[in-house]
Amino acid sequence: MTGTVSAAGTADQGYVLAASEDIGNPVVNIGIFLAFVAVTLVVVLRASRTNKTAEDYYAGGRSFTGPQNGTAIAGDYLSAASFLGIVGAIAINGYDGFLYSIGFLVAWLVALLLVAELLRNTGKFTMADVLSFRLKQRPVRMAAALTTLAVVFFYLLAQMAGAGGLVALLLGIDSSGGQAVVIAVVGALMILYVLIGGMKGTTWVQIIKAILLIAGAGIMTVWVLAKFGFNLSDVIQGAIDTSGIAGLAEPGAQYGGSETSKLNFLSLALALVLGTAGLPHVLMRFYTVPTAKEARRSVVWAIWLIGIFYLFTLVLGYGAGALVGADTINAAPGGVNSAAPLLAFALGGEILLGLISAVAFATILAVVAGLTITAAASFAHDIYASVIKKGEVNPDGEVKVARMTVVVIGLLAIVGGIFANGQNVAFLVALAFAVAASANLPTIIYSLFWKRFNTRGALWSMYGGLASCLVLITFSPVVSGKTDDAGNSLSMIRDTGIDFAWFPLENPGIVTIPLGFLLGIVGTLTSREKGDKAKYAEMEVRSLTGAGSEKAATNH
């Protein structure tokens, strides 16, 4: 099949799509894409005129209000995983797919209660600034930068896979080579956005994208409910009738068939709920506001916007299951990630398909830009300026290295995205969350709340959490050895003859997150380093009250 569906027949509650004719009009789809790219490039170019200092490039000059930054945070957080991956997961697996939405939303409460304001009050550019505040600068910065780059890489894989599947669906590209070209074009656009706009340009793209995404999802949600008499139960029943799976509204369609799948669910839940508080690209957004009060307002706005959107995904997912059908979704280019665009086509034809796909494309570009600038800031600010140059570098030189890093990260993301193409993007993002929760979160929590915590504890926790995640993911069914009932590979390595998986779980969080916390404790208690009590006291006062953070931000 080369991305072909049409309305075929009418069911009691709606209609089911069957494979018979081209999806939409490629000319319309490309036209809407190009219009969006043109508008956002103008925004980025205008924002770039005020990029004069490192603070402008990394933190947008700390000039955004709470509502603006909250909307941008929502734009950063609601990635291709949220729109394409979760809607597809719900359409295919019902209740178990909705667990992604619940996990992503609950995770925000952890971020709000534990780290958001405290991290903002340190008044710096990157997560490593916080972690190295009272510990040995160079080794801790190096470790924090490496964990940041690892999280960003896994997150980028998901966005690139989503981009490949989405554009392949719209243009009817079913070959892996054609989708690889699509992924390369997205990567090139991403590099251009970040090189020109920095954090200011990226933030405005994220604000535009968040408004478009939530509005588009809201319109589709109302449309789906209208087809079913505004009765959610009928939407769910429609999905059950179309799929023929009676348990679609109950737990167990994806996680529950075996003890291993139940452990997989627990591991996934841990990663989702704890991962957000350790995501460097989300944490970096808190440095773009001028005060701690605005940081709090940012989180409140973000929670409202994100919460509303995840309620929409429940209706959209079951709506796609009812009006499109699991078989059609799985057979389309992009597979499970095609559910939301196919639903748009079922509802409003090629125009709505083009608009919603442009929104999804905007989603990918905005998140990828945010991830890339985080990786660039982490390398240039933490590794180059602080470790290699030992702080003796002018801001212009640092920003120049950041821009070079953007190009390298973009190229790596393109190559990784080609390998990850076809994987469910929500699942790929869950791997990034596992790395964030294992390698970053323990050190963040200990740094903020444990007076005895020292450099060895930080290094053991970060490197141990990161290494264990990478090893277990490499030797899991994600990379090799996973097949469907027909014997087709579902792993990143498509060759079914290659199978070196010995770790049974697809998400390593249930092992690596407790290990990261444990290594932090063991490393600290086995070290003779007592830690700087004066520095801890200063950090405690600053993190809890914000006293001195604005000055630190200005002077940094």
Buried (B, 14 or more C-beta within 10 A) or exposed (E): EBBBBBBEEEEEBBBBBBBEEBBBBBEBBBEBBEEBBEEBBEBBEEBBEBBEEBBBBBBBBBBBBBBBBBBBBBBBBBBBBBBBBBBBBBBBBBBBBBBBBBBBBBBBBBBBEBBBBBBBBBBBBBBBBBBBBBBBBBBBBBBBBBBBBBBBBBBBBBBBBBBBBBBBBBBBBBEEEBBBBBBBEBBEBBBBBBBBBBBBBBBBBBBBBBBBBBEBBBBBBEBBBEBBEEEBEBBBBBBBBBBEBEBBBEBBBBBBEEEEBBBBBBBBBBBBBBBBBBBBBBBBBBBBBBBBEBBBBBBEBBBEBBEBBBBBBBBBBBBBBBBBBBBBBBBBBBBBBBBBBBBBBBBBBBBBBBBBBBBBBBBBBBBBBBBBBBBBBBBBBBBBBBBEBEEEBEBEBBBBBBBBBBBEBBBBBBBBBBBBBBBBBBBBBBBBBBBBBBBBBBBBBBBBEBEBBBBBBBBBBBBBBBBBBBEBBBBBBBBBBBEEEEEEBBBBBEEBEEBEBEBBBBBBBBBBBBBBBBBBBBBBEEBEBEBBEEEBEBBBEBBEEBEBBBEBBEEB
